[in-house]
Amino acid sequence: MSFINYSTKELNCKIVYYGPGLCGKTTNLQYIYNKTDEKNKGKMISLATETERTLFFDFMPLKLGEIKGFKVRFHLYTVPGQVFYNASRKLILKGADGVVFVADSQVDRMDANMDSFENLRDNLQEHGYNLDKMPLALQYNKRDLADIVPVNELEKALNYRNIKSYEAIAIQGKGVFDTLKGIAKDVIKKIKG
């Protein structure tokens, strides 16, 4: 969970981008990194395989100004989406303040979305977190592709909490910062209590 350093007046929060393989988690972080001023970001670390799939995680520190005299820093992580990296996903979720679930809008990826969402719930429970109470943003990515699931069907399948969701084309940057702003706002709101 969030870490407050009173001596340096810093508030550090962890946001994890979660979702099935190739849904666009890393693309979200790459876009944020490329569009963020140098003075407000740290180095982005990506561990990818030869085929550009995320092997372990992507990580990017991001400064988002000050709240009541405290510097706010968000640490953005992605998890590997492939099924066989569950131990890595579970480890990366530990200490998360909020989650962005990136769903792939393509019809043939709907089962993978549902499996990944249930995997998210299970992995959070193992850390003692409750998905129903954690800040969560839903991003419906790849809205520019053919043969996609209508948003209302994605909402029925994934948005049981009736939270704000975001349509996105992460590779073009559409919806990327809206999603980040939404989850950051929810995380800060929860920390303020």
ABEGO torsion letter per residue (X at the ends): XBBBBAAAGBBBBBBBBBEBBGAGAAAAAAAAAAABBAAABBBBBBBBBAAGBBAABBBBBBBAEBBGGBBBBBBBBBBBABAAAAAAAAAAABGBABBBBBBBABAAAAAAAAAAAAAAAAAAAAAGBBAAABBBBBBBBGAABBGBBBAAAAAAAABAAGBBBBBBBAAAGBGAAAAAAAAAAAAAAAAAX
